[in-house]
Structures are given as structure tokens and as C-alpha cells.
Amino acid sequence: MPVINMKKKPAGDDGDGVGRISMREFSEERNNYTDSLLSYDDFLYPSAINALNPKHLYIDGVYIAVLLCVRYPDSLVTGLFLNDIINSKDGIEAVFYYEHENKAEANKNITYFTGFTNYKMTKGDNQIDSSIQRKQAAHALYMKDKLAEGDELYYMNVLIKVTADDERSLDEKLRFVESRLAGKDVFYKRTDCRQVEAFLSTLPLGKFDSRIKKDTKRNILASGCPAFYPFSCSSLSDPEGIFIGLNDIDNSQVIIDTFNTDNYDNANMVICGRSGAGKTFMAQMLTNRFRMQQIPVIMICPLKGYEYKNLCESVGGNYIKFAAGLPSKINIMDIRPTKSLGREDESLLAAKLNVLTVFFSLMFGDLTSREMKLLEEPIRKAYEKKGITMDNRSIYANSGSGGVVSFYPKLREMPTLKDVYVELQNISELSLRADEMRPFVDGAFSYYNTQTNIGIDNLYTVFDISDVPPHMAALAMFTALDICWDRIRRDRTERKAIVLDELWKLIGTSGNSKSAEFVLELFKTIRGYGGSAIAATQDITDFMILDSGKYGKGVINASNIKIVLSLEEQEAQVISGVLNLSEEELIKIVKFKRGQGLLIAGSNHLSVNFIPFETEKRLITTDRKLLQQYESI
């Protein structure tokens, strides 16, 4: 920066060399100094604009192009219409202009337009033109009615500015925005040969080019304006939640706390996806992170249970394999004291009889209502011979005088299926059922006829029942579910989760109405015990087949959180109708790759890239190539 010399030595001065400059010389110096200063404009404006390429501008190392939105769908989707485009990538901005219109003038124009359009429809011979005109007339009348109700009319313009560091990136971003706009049924134009005017129109300078304004002008009611509201955040981050992945739109972290009652009505969850979409991986990833938060987890796996074994044993969990010839045993006749919500006075034996009704309906398959009533007597007699009655104190072996239980109660020995079988033989009408029950007493399925020898107090428990014959899978799954349900109801203050993999086996084609009712009741009431029920299935059609989908829909509606992985188109249509998905979301779930999915958490709908930790991936994956890589390391 130049410095004004305030002292000047006059020519020929033999004194001290100091002399005063004239006012004219001082003014010249001051003007030179002022001219040399940088103005605010020098900081705000670019050094140059290169507009030689008709398709974009080049300004100070940045490539810029503008798209004009010229027409929108007849009915805008609610909730941030352009949100996913605005938040998708860096360098994509939306510019909105709103201009309020006079309501009286608007009503006059709408009346004229409606009359003229009706006249054209009566004279028109082209069927296509008449259809378009009827649609336009209907929209005009709708707008007129809304204005009469107090709504306001605006003219709106939308421009989308795209910037990038190189031409290739700019072209990729433009194609991305164009594909998203096309998917929303938005018609757009590129501003080729008008890039300077379009660019200036996107700046907050009040210089909106008249031709661009005319091209993008569209009337909109004030009630429709919020759909374009640009200031939004599509992230989901619950305090004290678990990290599950990154938002597909803006790469923000998705952290969810299913037990947060302030945000979610319940902690239940449904995970669905076709074979190979990562449903099993997803379930284990979630439950492992629950375990990290010291939340007990129980998983019941009727198919490919071995896929759960590696992670379970690596974290010190309890892996229970339930099948013929194996040491793990469960007695379905067990009565376990629990803290039933609002049912403290209910008889434990009566509650158990309801459970056994479901069990025997799955065992026999075609029980009549009369046979079901007759079954109650031999079951009750089996308990009575062990000293157990409807009095809850009778289940304890060391009750004191007067039936008072001691401070250290010990449960009586429970009856087994053999005890029921013996009583069943004394009822002639059930003799055929006794013959059917024989294999469960001393035949191929005698592992049901034994006392329970397992515990499920571990922080991570897996029930593998995949080696049970397919036609017995529902029965084995229900048997495991019974002991797990008692574990969940034991303490209401404790958070815990139960995962029912391939739930369609109990509420779909392999189950019946009684088992489905039991499961649905579990999903509806588990919240009161501090629990979370998680259903996983890959057969959506079978999941929804029983009683016209009554139970499948009930489980989904009773789950505040849903994760939809990749699905076949037919199954996607089924789940879309239940979840009321948009057309864009329906397209997504058909095209999702492994590890991608739609997360519905309360009112939030997010496309998420689910991200496992490296250790989790090693322990959970069943991908052959990944396993080969890990073995070679």
C-alpha cells in the first residue's frame, strides 16, 4: 500500500532538507492513495466470469450450472418436497422466490379461465385435449374453493444451482439432480446459453431475469408452500442410542434409541428383506449393540441358527441348540412366577393352561373346540398330582402352615407331557389324540418330555431350533418363546429385547390363529415390561397370509420402528400397502443393495446405509469371499 510522503525536500534547499508540500501536490497524493485501495466490490465480486461454454459458467475455479423447475406434480407430497435433493451432496442449492398475488384479481382470472376452458371442452374434438382441459378446470375450481376458505395465492419460482470443482463432477451432479427431479414428476430445463442470467438470478441481489421468471412461474396456494420449505435436517440422532449407519441423503450418522419413550410409542421393531438382503446380519448387528448397552437379548432362530453361533460364543453368550439327541431341554409344563402387568391376582396355573392350549393346538394341528375343552381336565389332573392348584402358593414346595411361603421359596417339581399323556388315555374321546401324542412321550420327539435344564439369564442368548423337522418348527419355536416370555415378564424395570426370526412360522402358513394371537398379544404388551419385541422375516407373503393378513398387519402396526431391506417387487407391493409408502420409497426398496434399507422410526423415513464394525463383520458375515479374505489374513 502506498504511503503519502508528508515531508518533501524542495529543490536547491540547503537547509535542513525539510519543506512543506503544496495543497495541489497533497491532493494528488491523496487521490493516488484512495484509488489504490481495494473496494468492497473487489472482495465480493469474482475476478472474471468465463461464459464461453453454453452449458456452464467457470468462476474463480468453480464450475456452475443452473436448472429451472418449470412444472410440478398436481399434488405435492407433504413434508419437504425437495429435501432429499438439497441435502444429498455438497454443491447443490435450491433458490425459491415467492410473490404474493391479489386474491380478488386471482378469483377474476380463475373465473374467466374456467369459463373459457368449459367452452373449449364443449367444442373440442380431440379426446386427449379434452382430458387435459377437464383436469385443468378441476384444478382451477379447487384453487377457487381454497381461496374462498381463506387461503392465499402466491407465484413461486424454483431454481437449482449446481457447483463443482471440475466439469466431470458437475455433469455427475446434474444427472443426479435430474434423475431425482424426474422421479418426483418435476419437469425441468437446463439454462444453456443463459447461464449468466440464471446465475445472477440465484444470487441475493434482487436481479431476477424476466425471461427466467416467466419460464419458472407457477401459482401455488399458501398451504402448499411448506412442502418446499428448504431449511430442514433429515438426520436422526437419539441421545443414548446405538449407531446403525449413515443417512443416504447427507451421510449424517443415524443413532436410534428404541427404548426412548419420549420419541417412540414402543421399542418393537420389524425387519424384513428378501434372502441375501442382510436380514440376519442386521438383526445380529442391532442385538450386539444392545448387548454393549447391557440390555439382555434373546434370539429364537428357526432357520440357519448356526449363523448366530459365532457372534454368540465370541461375546460369551449362551448358545442353546434345541433338537433330538441334544442336551438342552425345555419343559413346556413349567410354571414360572412372573410380575404380570395388572394381573398380580391371576392364577398362574390358569395362565399356563392358556399357553398349553396354544401348544397342543400346534402339536395336533386340527383340534376341535370340543377336544380343546376336554383337554383341560387331563392337564389339570397332571398338575394336581404334583400338588399344584389354582392357588398360586401351591407351586412352592416349602410353603409353611396355612399355605404361607417361606423367605426362600422352592418350586415344586412340575409335571411333564408324560403325565398329561397318562391322563389323556382315560378319556375315550381323546384316545386318538393320545396315540398322536405318543411320539412326544417316548418316541422321536421325546425331548419335549423332560424337565428344563437350561437358564436364560445370560446377557446374550440364542435358541437354535433349525435342526427340528420343518413341520415341527412352529411347535419348537413356541416352546422357546414360552420360557423367553416368562423371562421378560420377570422384571418390569429392566430393559430387554427378544428377536423372533422368521416369525411367519408362528403367525403365517406354519402357525395357526392361536399361536398368532399369542404373538400379537406379546407385541402389544411387552412395552409394559420394559421390553422390545423384534420380528424378522424374509417371506412377506407368508407373513401376511393368515386370516387375510390380520396378524402380520397387527405385528407391524404394533411396532413403532420398521427396517425394510431389499425386497422382490411383489413383496414390496405388499409391504408398501401396509406401511403406506410413497412411490419413490417403493422403487428404492426394490433397488436397494445389500446393507441398504429404509428405516421408519416414528414419523421419520430415512434411507440408511447400515454400517457394521469390522469386528462385527468378521463374526457375523456368511459371505464366502469375505470369509476367504479373513482366513487369509
Secondary structure, DSSP 4 states (H G I P E B T S, - for coil): -------BPPTT--SSS-BPPPHHHHHHHHHHHHHHSPPHHHHHS-S-EE--STT-EEETTEEEEEEEEEE--SSPPSS-TTHHHHTTSTTEEEEEEEEE--HHHHHHHHHHHHHHHHHHHHH---HHHHHHHHHHHHHHHHHHHHHHTT--EEEEEEEEEEEESSHHHHHHHHHHHHHHHHHTT-EEEE-TT-HHHHHHHHSTTS---HHHHHHH-EEEEGGGGGGG-------EE-TT-EEEEEETTT--EEEE-TT-TTT-S---EEEE--TTSSHHHHHHHHHHHHHHTT--EEEEESS-GGGGHHHHHHTT-EEEE-STT-S----TT-------TT-TTS-HHHHHHHHHHHHHHHHHS---HHHHHHHHHHHHHHHHTTT--SSGGGGBTTB-GGGPBPSS--BPPPP-HHHHHHHHTT-GGGHHHHHHHHHHHHSTTGGGSS-------SSEEEEE-TTS-GGGHHHHHHHHHHHHHHHHTT-TTS-EEEEEETTHHHHSTTS-HHHHHHHHHHHHHGGGGTEEEEEEES-HHHHTTGGGGHHHHHHHHT-SEEEE----HHHHHHHHHHHT--HHHHHHHHHPPTTEEEEEETTEEEEEEE---HHHHHHH---HHHHHHHHH-
